C-alpha cells in the first residue's frame, strides 16, 4: 500500500510557476489549488508525494 505525505504551500500570484517548479523538483505533485481561508485572493496549493521519496 502506498503511503503519502502532504504539504500546503501559499502561492504568490507573481511567482506561481517558480514556486510549483521548485516543489516539483523535490518530488511533490500538485493535487489542488484553493482560495486561502482568510483571503480568497491568496491561493493555497496542496501537494503530495510518496512517503520516503525525498529527492
C-alpha positions in Angstrom: 0.0 0.0 0.0 1.4 3.4 -1.0 1.7 5.9 1.8 1.7 9.6 1.1 2.8 12.8 2.8 1.2 16.1 2.1 2.1 19.8 2.4 0.2 23.1 1.9 2.0 26.0 0.2 0.9 29.6 -0.1 1.2 30.7 -3.8 2.2 34.2 -4.7 0.5 35.2 -7.9 3.6 36.7 -9.5 5.7 33.6 -8.7 3.3 30.7 -9.0 5.2 28.8 -11.7 8.5 29.2 -9.9 7.0 28.0 -6.6 5.4 24.9 -8.1 8.5 24.1 -10.2 10.7 24.2 -7.0 8.4 21.9 -5.1 8.1 19.6 -8.2 11.8 19.3 -8.3 11.6 17.8 -4.8 9.1 15.2 -5.9 5.9 17.0 -4.9 2.8 16.6 -7.1 0.2 19.3 -7.2 -3.2 18.0 -6.1 -5.3 21.1 -5.8 -5.2 24.9 -5.6 -7.9 26.6 -3.4 -8.5 30.1 -2.1 -6.9 30.9 1.2 -9.0 30.7 4.4 -8.6 34.4 5.4 -8.3 36.0 1.9 -9.9 34.5 -1.2 -7.3 36.3 -3.3 -4.5 34.4 -1.7 -4.1 30.9 -3.2 -3.0 27.8 -1.3 -1.6 24.7 -3.1 -2.0 21.2 -1.8 0.8 18.9 -2.8 1.6 15.2 -2.2 4.5 12.8 -2.7 5.1 9.2 -1.8 6.4 8.9 1.7 10.1 8.4 1.8 10.6 9.7 -1.8 12.7 12.8 -0.9 14.8 14.0 -3.8 
